[in-house]
Amino acid sequence: MRAGLGPRALLTVWPDLTPDVGAVLAALPEEGSVEFVWEAQDGMISHAIVDDTEYQEFTAQVADARAACALPLYLDERHPLLRAVLPDSDGVLRARW
């Protein structure tokens, strides 16, 4: 995997996705925002921050996903398990996210 990463590449590791997407969608909180991570039918992993006013529209968008997870956000925090950036060849980290 490391051979495929170039300088300034951002790597984010999320919790395991659940194949029961319907259960993940049914468990969305009534209020607040979540970071929703899903795997599309073509294998592409995506994520989006969704608040309770967008759930209905978003549910239709991801209903055919292969797997998903929803992570609650508190005060706009993000909850990946791990986030790392590959430094430039001189060892200096020049990434901004």
Backbone bond lengths (Angstrom), bond angles and torsions (degrees), N, CA, C in turn:
res aa  C-N    CA-C-N  psi(-1)  N-CA   C-N-CA  omega(-1)  CA-C   N-CA-C  phi
1 M - - - 1.446 - - 1.529 110.70 -
2 R 1.326 117.83 -41.71 1.454 119.91 -177.00 1.519 111.94 -60.09
3 A 1.326 117.91 -34.02 1.459 121.30 -179.51 1.534 111.48 -62.36
4 G 1.300 117.91 -24.97 1.458 121.59 179.81 1.514 113.62 -85.25
5 L 1.323 117.75 -6.55 1.461 121.50 -178.94 1.522 110.39 -95.51
6 G 1.310 116.31 138.49 1.458 121.37 176.59 1.517 110.20 -107.75
7 P 1.339 117.40 172.13 1.468 120.29 176.95 1.526 110.78 -53.63
8 R 1.308 115.08 141.86 1.466 125.52 179.09 1.528 113.32 70.17
9 A 1.312 116.76 12.69 1.462 120.16 176.62 1.522 109.17 -70.40
10 L 1.315 116.32 136.83 1.462 122.14 178.12 1.516 107.87 -102.89
11 L 1.304 116.33 125.40 1.460 122.38 179.25 1.521 107.84 -114.91
12 T 1.322 116.39 124.95 1.457 121.88 178.91 1.518 108.53 -122.13
13 V 1.321 116.83 130.13 1.461 122.15 179.19 1.518 107.79 -111.51
14 W 1.336 116.00 125.21 1.455 122.33 -178.09 1.528 109.69 -107.94
15 P 1.342 117.62 163.65 1.472 119.94 172.53 1.524 109.93 -60.44
16 D 1.314 116.30 162.83 1.462 120.74 178.32 1.522 110.61 -55.96
17 L 1.319 115.03 142.47 1.457 120.53 175.70 1.524 108.94 -86.07
18 T 1.325 116.25 147.69 1.449 122.78 -179.44 1.527 109.63 -98.35
19 P 1.331 118.44 130.33 1.463 119.19 179.40 1.532 113.83 -68.77
20 D 1.322 118.34 -16.19 1.466 121.63 178.45 1.532 109.18 -88.46
21 V 1.328 115.60 78.46 1.466 121.60 -176.46 1.528 110.37 -62.42
22 G 1.316 117.90 -36.74 1.465 121.10 178.37 1.517 112.12 -58.08
23 A 1.325 116.81 -41.03 1.468 120.44 178.72 1.527 111.08 -67.31
24 V 1.330 117.11 -38.27 1.469 120.66 177.91 1.528 109.37 -63.53
25 L 1.328 116.71 -44.92 1.463 120.13 179.49 1.531 111.59 -65.88
26 A 1.319 117.84 -38.17 1.467 121.67 179.21 1.523 111.78 -67.10
27 A 1.318 117.58 -25.37 1.457 121.35 -177.12 1.529 113.31 -91.75
28 L 1.328 117.78 4.68 1.468 119.25 178.15 1.521 109.35 -60.09
29 P 1.336 117.57 139.89 1.467 119.59 -178.33 1.533 111.25 -66.23
30 E 1.317 116.60 152.85 1.467 121.26 -179.49 1.519 111.76 -65.91
31 E 1.316 116.37 -31.98 1.468 120.75 -179.57 1.518 108.95 -134.33
32 G 1.312 114.80 153.03 1.449 120.06 175.81 1.517 112.95 101.68
33 S 1.312 114.71 -175.42 1.456 121.71 -176.94 1.513 110.75 -113.97
34 V 1.328 114.87 154.63 1.458 121.43 174.59 1.523 108.22 -134.18
35 E 1.309 115.37 154.35 1.459 120.46 168.34 1.519 104.53 -97.36
36 F 1.312 116.47 115.06 1.450 123.23 -175.69 1.521 108.16 -102.22
37 V 1.320 116.66 125.24 1.461 122.60 179.03 1.519 106.86 -117.81
38 W 1.357 116.42 131.68 1.460 118.78 -178.31 1.523 110.96 -144.54
39 E 1.334 113.04 157.12 1.458 121.10 175.33 1.522 107.78 -109.69
40 A 1.323 116.54 119.43 1.459 121.81 179.23 1.525 109.78 -73.51
41 Q 1.308 116.36 169.05 1.462 121.53 -179.95 1.529 112.07 -59.15
42 D 1.334 117.89 -28.51 1.468 120.64 -179.97 1.530 113.06 -85.24
43 G 1.349 117.07 3.92 1.458 121.55 177.83 1.521 114.86 91.52
44 M 1.317 117.96 -5.00 1.468 122.50 -179.86 1.528 109.92 -72.43
45 I 1.341 116.63 128.92 1.463 122.27 177.05 1.525 108.07 -93.74
46 S 1.319 116.77 130.81 1.466 122.51 179.34 1.516 109.36 -133.41
47 H 1.311 116.01 163.86 1.464 119.73 174.65 1.519 109.12 -146.94
48 A 1.304 115.22 154.33 1.455 121.76 179.31 1.520 109.15 -153.76
49 I 1.304 114.89 147.56 1.463 120.09 172.37 1.524 106.20 -91.96
50 V 1.326 115.38 125.28 1.461 121.64 -174.72 1.521 108.32 -128.19
51 D 1.340 116.42 133.06 1.469 117.92 175.42 1.526 110.04 -104.66
52 D 1.327 115.10 171.56 1.464 120.36 -172.47 1.524 113.42 -60.17
53 T 1.312 119.64 -21.67 1.464 121.12 178.23 1.530 112.16 -77.36
54 E 1.331 117.59 -13.53 1.459 122.21 -177.22 1.527 113.45 -107.74
55 Y 1.318 118.33 -2.53 1.468 121.33 -173.72 1.528 113.33 -55.95
56 Q 1.324 117.71 -46.44 1.462 119.99 -174.98 1.532 110.62 -62.45
57 E 1.313 117.53 -47.99 1.467 121.35 179.15 1.527 110.95 -64.96
58 F 1.328 116.74 -41.02 1.454 121.23 -178.36 1.528 111.54 -67.75
59 T 1.332 116.67 -37.95 1.466 120.95 178.82 1.525 110.69 -57.25
60 A 1.318 116.84 -42.01 1.470 120.44 178.35 1.525 110.96 -64.91
61 Q 1.321 117.02 -34.53 1.469 121.75 -178.30 1.528 112.38 -68.90
62 V 1.330 117.85 -35.29 1.469 120.56 -173.66 1.535 113.18 -110.54
63 A 1.302 117.96 8.71 1.464 121.32 -175.97 1.526 113.16 -58.77
64 D 1.331 118.30 -29.87 1.463 120.35 -178.88 1.529 113.12 -96.85
65 A 1.320 117.04 14.42 1.465 120.63 178.90 1.529 110.63 -64.85
66 R 1.340 115.95 152.21 1.473 120.92 177.91 1.521 112.16 -75.11
67 A 1.342 116.37 -36.37 1.466 121.34 -176.73 1.525 108.14 -159.14
68 A 1.334 116.63 160.36 1.460 120.08 -177.67 1.520 110.90 -161.19
69 C 1.335 115.12 166.30 1.467 122.23 167.11 1.519 107.16 -151.02
70 A 1.306 116.09 154.68 1.460 122.35 178.82 1.521 107.99 -127.39
71 L 1.313 115.79 126.78 1.457 121.79 -178.40 1.517 108.99 -116.17
72 P 1.339 118.05 123.09 1.467 119.86 -178.26 1.529 111.25 -65.01
73 L 1.314 115.85 146.28 1.461 122.08 177.02 1.524 108.46 -110.24
74 Y 1.275 115.34 135.32 1.458 121.62 176.18 1.507 107.55 -123.54
75 L 1.314 116.76 118.25 1.457 122.25 -179.59 1.524 111.37 55.18
76 D 1.325 116.61 42.60 1.460 124.60 176.62 1.524 113.37 61.53
77 E 1.333 117.22 30.36 1.461 120.21 174.53 1.516 108.81 -81.16
78 R 1.322 117.54 151.40 1.452 122.25 173.66 1.515 107.47 -109.90
79 H 1.332 116.27 149.20 1.445 119.75 -172.18 1.517 114.96 -125.44
80 P 1.304 119.52 49.81 1.474 116.77 173.12 1.519 108.98 -72.84
81 L 1.308 116.86 158.45 1.460 119.68 175.10 1.511 110.87 -70.07
82 L 1.329 115.67 -34.86 1.456 120.67 -175.75 1.513 108.46 -154.49
83 R 1.315 116.53 140.43 1.465 121.54 173.65 1.520 106.86 -137.27
84 A 1.317 116.15 129.47 1.456 120.84 -177.94 1.524 109.79 -141.40
85 V 1.323 115.69 153.18 1.456 122.36 177.77 1.518 107.82 -126.52
86 L 1.314 116.31 135.26 1.462 121.24 178.17 1.525 108.81 -82.52
87 P 1.327 118.58 125.69 1.471 120.36 -179.34 1.533 111.55 -72.53
88 D 1.324 115.21 165.92 1.464 120.92 174.50 1.524 109.17 -66.40
89 S 1.327 116.61 169.27 1.470 121.33 -176.04 1.526 112.93 -60.95
90 D 1.332 118.99 -22.24 1.462 121.04 177.98 1.523 112.28 -87.16
91 G 1.331 117.04 4.30 1.461 121.82 176.51 1.520 114.27 88.07
92 V 1.320 118.09 -1.11 1.458 121.33 -177.98 1.534 109.12 -91.95
93 L 1.320 114.88 134.61 1.464 121.16 178.31 1.529 108.46 -87.79
94 R 1.309 116.81 115.87 1.455 121.70 -177.79 1.526 111.59 -122.34
95 A 1.294 117.98 32.83 1.461 121.26 -178.47 1.516 110.13 -99.40
96 R 1.333 115.43 147.76 1.476 120.68 176.68 1.511 108.50 -132.22
97 W 1.317 115.57 120.58 1.467 121.06 174.37 1.471 109.82 -136.26
